[in-house]
Amino acid sequence: MANAQLGVVLVTGGAGFIGCALSQKLAASSERWVAVDVMHPQVHQTAERPADLHSAAELIVGDVTDAAVWDEVLASVRPDVIIHLAAETGTAQSLHEATRHADANVVGTTAMLDALGRAGHVPARIVLSSSRAVYGEGSWQREDGTVYQPGMRSHAQLEAGQWDFPGARALPSSVDATIPSPTSVYGATKLAQEHILAAWVGALDTELTILRLQNVYGPGQSLINSYTGIVSLFSQMAEQGASIPVYEDGLITRDFVYIDDVANAFVAALARPRASGVSRYDVGSGVGTTILELAAAIAEYHGAPAPAINGAFRDGDVRFAACTIDRTLAELDWAPQWSVAQGVAGLQEWIAAQA
Ligand SMILES: NC(=O)c1ccc[n+]([C@@H]2O[C@H](COP(=O)([O-])OP(=O)(O)OC[C@H]3O[C@@H](n4cnc5c(N)ncnc54)[C@H](O)[C@@H]3O)[C@@H](O)[C@H]2O)c1
C-alpha cells in the first residue's frame, strides 16, 4: 500500500508509538518524511532517536507549542501532508493536569496553524489522530428500544458501584450516529483539535482527515508510560507473575486495535484521492473486549495468577467504548487483520525481546 505520491510529509509526534509504525510503512516512499517530536520523558526512556523510527525519516526535536520551533521547521520544510500526532495522552492524568494536556493538544494545534499562516503555506492534506475519547459514554439503548446519550457517570454513581446505566445497554459509537460528548479533559482536547482543524481547512479550502482511533496497542508502545497503554501495563504485570488488578466489575469494555492495523488505516487514508473538506473515520477492530477478558488472556499467556476484580474506579472512565467501522471499511482500502488473541501474543513476544 506504499504511496509514492505523498510528497513532503511532516509528522508531529512522529517519534512516538504510532509515528514510528507509520514511518516504517511510508517514510521510504515519501519525498521527505520529517518527524517533529519533543521526545517527552513520560513516553521516551531517553531523548535518543528511537530505533523504530525508519532510517529515511528526519527527526527534529522540538515542541509543537513553541512558535520559534515551528518557524524554524517551516523555513526548510514545506509539507504537502501534515500528520498531526503530537499529544499528551494520559486520559486519567488529564483530569488533574488539564493545563498540560490543553497546552500540548490544543495550543500545539493552534501554534501549528498560526505558523503555517506566517509561512504562507497551506498543506494539501492534514490527517489528525483523534480518539474514541471524544465520544465519552456514547449512546445507550433502553429496553423499549429508544436510544439516548446518558452523559457521564457521576462520582456518586460510581461510589455506589452502579457501573452501568440502569435498564440500558451500550451501543458501539460511530462517526455517523454518535454525538461527541467527552468525559475526560483529554477527550475534550482531542475534540477541540478536530474543531480547530476543521475550521482552518474550511476557511483555507484544503483537506482534513480525522481518524478516531480506539485503544491502540502492540509492539513499539512505550513500556515506561504508566499513564496510558493498558495492554502493555497488564503484560508487564503478568510477565512478572502478578495478578492483574481489574477495576469495577471487570466489564469495562474497549475496542483494542493492533498497531499494524492502525498504521494501515493511516496509509489507506493517505492513499485516497485528495478532496476539500473534512472526512471522519472510526479506526478500531470493530470488536468490544472486556478488561477482564483482556487481563485473563494476558495472564493465561504468562501462566500468571487469575486477574483480581477489585471494584475500584476512576472518575471519567468510560464504561463502554467500541465502534462500528462500517464507513471506514466501505470508503478506505482497509480492514483490520489482527484479533485480540493474535495481537496480545504479538505484543508479548516483542516485550520479551526488549528485555
Ligand atoms: N495509542 C492510542 O491508543 C491512541 C488512541 C487514540 C488516539 N491516539 C492519538 O494518537 C496520537 C499518537 O499517540 P501515540 O499512541 O503514538 O502516543 P505516543 O505518546 O507514543 O506518541 C506521542 C508523541 O508525541 C510527542 N509529543 C508529546 N507532546 C509533544 C509536544 N508538545 N511537541 C512535540 N511532540 C510532542 C511525544 O514525545 C511522543 O513521541 C496522539 O494524538 C493520541 O492522542 C492514540
The ligand as a Tripos MOL2 file, in Angstrom:
@<TRIPOS>MOLECULE
LIG
   44    48     1     0     0
SMALL
NO_CHARGES

@<TRIPOS>ATOM
      1 N1         -2.3280    4.9520   21.3510 N.am      1 LIG1
      2 C1         -3.6530    5.0340   21.4460 C.2       1 LIG1
      3 O1         -4.3270    4.1450   21.9850 O.2       1 LIG1
      4 C2         -4.3660    6.2070   20.8580 C.ar      1 LIG1
      5 C3         -5.7560    6.1670   20.7860 C.ar      1 LIG1
      6 C4         -6.4440    7.2570   20.2670 C.ar      1 LIG1
      7 C5         -5.7500    8.3490   19.8070 C.ar      1 LIG1
      8 N2         -4.3950    8.3710   19.8760 N.ar      1 LIG1
      9 C6         -3.7020    9.5750   19.4090 C.3       1 LIG1
     10 O2         -2.6500    9.2080   18.5410 O.3       1 LIG1
     11 C7         -1.5710   10.1410   18.6640 C.3       1 LIG1
     12 C8         -0.2670    9.4290   18.8570 C.3       1 LIG1
     13 O3         -0.3710    8.6280   20.0240 O.3       1 LIG1
     14 P1          0.7110    7.5210   20.3780 P.3       1 LIG1
     15 O4         -0.0390    6.3500   20.8840 O.co2     1 LIG1
     16 O5          1.6840    7.3550   19.2650 O.co2     1 LIG1
     17 O6          1.3740    8.2210   21.6370 O.3       1 LIG1
     18 P2          2.9180    8.4420   21.9880 P.3       1 LIG1
     19 O7          2.9130    9.0780   23.3390 O.co2     1 LIG1
     20 O8          3.6980    7.2020   21.7820 O.co2     1 LIG1
     21 O9          3.3640    9.4990   20.8880 O.3       1 LIG1
     22 C9          3.1050   10.8630   21.0050 C.3       1 LIG1
     23 C10         4.3870   11.5780   20.6510 C.3       1 LIG1
     24 O10         4.1340   12.9770   20.7610 O.3       1 LIG1
     25 C11         5.2640   13.5680   21.3550 C.3       1 LIG1
     26 N3          4.8440   14.8200   21.9790 N.ar      1 LIG1
     27 C12         4.0850   14.9900   23.0950 C.ar      1 LIG1
     28 N4          3.9420   16.3030   23.3400 N.ar      1 LIG1
     29 C13         4.6070   16.9680   22.3490 C.ar      1 LIG1
     30 C14         4.8530   18.3400   22.0780 C.ar      1 LIG1
     31 N5          4.3560   19.2920   22.8770 N.pl3     1 LIG1
     32 N6          5.5890   18.6610   20.9900 N.ar      1 LIG1
     33 C15         6.0830   17.6820   20.1720 C.ar      1 LIG1
     34 N7          5.9080   16.3760   20.4010 N.ar      1 LIG1
     35 C16         5.1760   16.0170   21.4750 C.ar      1 LIG1
     36 C17         5.7870   12.5530   22.3530 C.3       1 LIG1
     37 O11         7.1650   12.7410   22.6430 O.3       1 LIG1
     38 C18         5.5250   11.2470   21.6190 C.3       1 LIG1
     39 O12         6.6680   10.8290   20.8850 O.3       1 LIG1
     40 C19        -1.9770   11.1010   19.7800 C.3       1 LIG1
     41 O13        -2.5070   12.2640   19.1930 O.3       1 LIG1
     42 C20        -3.0720   10.3750   20.5230 C.3       1 LIG1
     43 O14        -3.9910   11.2980   21.1110 O.3       1 LIG1
     44 C21        -3.6810    7.3270   20.3920 C.ar      1 LIG1
@<TRIPOS>BOND
     1     1     2 1
     2     2     3 2
     3     2     4 1
     4     4     5 ar
     5     4    44 ar
     6     5     6 ar
     7     6     7 ar
     8     7     8 ar
     9     8     9 1
    10     8    44 ar
    11     9    10 1
    12     9    42 1
    13    10    11 1
    14    11    12 1
    15    11    40 1
    16    12    13 1
    17    13    14 1
    18    14    15 2
    19    14    16 1
    20    14    17 1
    21    17    18 1
    22    18    19 2
    23    18    20 1
    24    18    21 1
    25    21    22 1
    26    22    23 1
    27    23    24 1
    28    23    38 1
    29    24    25 1
    30    25    26 1
    31    25    36 1
    32    26    27 ar
    33    26    35 ar
    34    27    28 ar
    35    28    29 ar
    36    29    30 ar
    37    29    35 ar
    38    30    31 1
    39    30    32 ar
    40    32    33 ar
    41    33    34 ar
    42    34    35 ar
    43    36    37 1
    44    36    38 1
    45    38    39 1
    46    40    41 1
    47    40    42 1
    48    42    43 1
@<TRIPOS>SUBSTRUCTURE
     1 LIG1         1 GROUP 0 **** ****
